Amino acid sequence: MQQRKMASLFHLPSSLAFPNINHSPFSSNSIKASHSHFRISIRNENLPPILSKISEFSSKTLNFLLSGSLALALSLTGVGVAEGKVGVNKPELLPKEFTPVIDVAGFLSDGQEKRLAQEITDIEKDTGFKLRVLAQNYPDTPGLAIKDFWQVDDRTIVFVADPTFGNILNFNVGVTVDLDIPRSFWSRLAGTYGNMFYWKEKGEDASIEAAVMAISSCLREPVGPNNCSEIK
């Protein structure tokens, strides 16, 4: 069965069963069950043609990475999609103890993981929003297993760092987050720190750290017409 598309912009990667925001490997039934709780945070409306293409690409690739309904290949010059069920659910790749940062790809040093985990803890304490980071190289991913491990809900942002489709930054955003954070923020964030030129020059770890700090800054801004207008 073809995966039902989410109405929002960002959601957990396809392997996680969230709505579409940037760039997943679960069954369509699993995705449907969790879609009611999440909305993708980025839409193509009111975006320039090139950004519209990029955000559309990101949404499809994210769903593939986390849910696995698309088995495809996209580029900015064309789109090729093959339907296939390649769901991923590997709880054995999860850490034994809870952590908001899971790096199965080995992009981060132990020190970087600790710093990011502390920043994420502070974000949750100060704002009530839960940021979760998964660094992976599809198909080596815990996949759907992270949903229960992290107790993903409407206040959760699942950030999947995966260079499989070029842009390394992929996001799945809960409905409550989507109400406060402009959808354009996620596409601008991905364009700034997730593009291939950036992470190949500075490293995947630099992209991940920069994105987490930008999200932290955005979440701490007062909600209003101009919040998160800059990528910091």
Secondary structure, 3 states (H helix, E strand, C coil): CCCCCCCCECCCCHHHCCCCCCCCCCCHHHHHHHHCCECECCCCCCCCHHHHHHHHHHHHHHHHHHCCCECCEEECCEEECCECCCCCECHHHCCCCCCCEEECCCCCCHHHHHHHHHHHHHHHHHHCCEEEEEECECCECCECHHHHHHCCCCCEEEEEECHHHCCCEEEEEEHHHHHHCCHHHHHHHHHHHCCHHHHHHHCHHHHHHHHHHHHHHHHHCCCCCCCCCCCC
